[in-house]
Amino acid sequence: MKRIVIHSPIEGAFSVLFLVAFFYLLWKSGEFLPVAIVIPGGGLTKGGECPPHTKLRIEKAFSLYTEKKKLKRVVHIITLSGGTPYKPNPVDNNGFPIWEATAATKLLLSMGVPPEDIFEEAFSLDTIGNAYYLRMLHTEPSGIDKVIVVTNSWHMPRTKAIFDCVFNLRIPNRKGLRFLGDMKYVEVAAGIDDANVLLAREKKEKAALKQFKEKTMKEFGGSIESFHKWLYTKHNAYSAHRLISSSSDGDMKKQGDGEVTLSAEEKALLLKSY
């Protein structure tokens, strides 16, 4: 004789609530959300290729990408940066400039990442520009809520401070909302074998981080509107003032990313890390 099981309305309600809670927790954990794995710009060699420290970022980003793809996640790798104000970009065989983001993208393509899974950003010229253009060109328009930034140990403290700041700026037309997603950071090794070059870079990073926290953040306030105005009127990599001031010579002390006092020898060493 077939047994008939009758569930009460209360049992059914609890089952529905359990499923709703389960999927809500999955959603909150980010398991259903698109993921952006971000590679900040790290300079170029004279031949227009990514330097060793940037390759470490790319290799780690590829590893994270592969892991998440196995879980059937929607994943994009976003390569950042056009170049640096400290030296001109190398050019290709046709005379066109090679962008840092493009060099990184080519390497990712050679590793097997489909082109539709790679987004480029080739406008920025420094770390603060990396963060701003990433948010304005990619995460805001696409609705990406989960971001993983991959960079080297010497670059991480300043990167985290800048990205956290820029992604927390209020956007007026969103009723003051900041970025409400999940921002994570993954650190890789230094990737700079020359101890003197690494020391010069670490000195620059420390000074620039101090400048950013103590001075720069106070200049643009807490909104994306005030930041935009600051970027295009005060920052010597983006402001038109750079074209009529002595800072257009690429002097590292005068760029808006952080003032640094370096000797001529230290400047020469530092340029090797870009």
Secondary structure, 3 states (H helix, E strand, C coil): CCCCCCCCHHHHHHHHHHHHHHHHHHHHHCCCCCEEEEECCCCCCCCCCCCHHHHHHHHHHHHHHHHHHHCCCCEEEEEECCCECCECCCECCCCCECCHHHHHHHHHHHCCCCHHHEEEECCCCCHHHHHHHHHHHHHHHHCCCEEEEEEECCCHHHHHHHHHHHHCCEEHHHCCECCCCEEEEEEECCCCCCHHHHHHHHHHHHHHHHHHHHHHHHHHCCEHHHHHHHHHHCCCCCCHHHHCCHHHHCCCCCCCCCCCCCCHHHHHHHHCCC
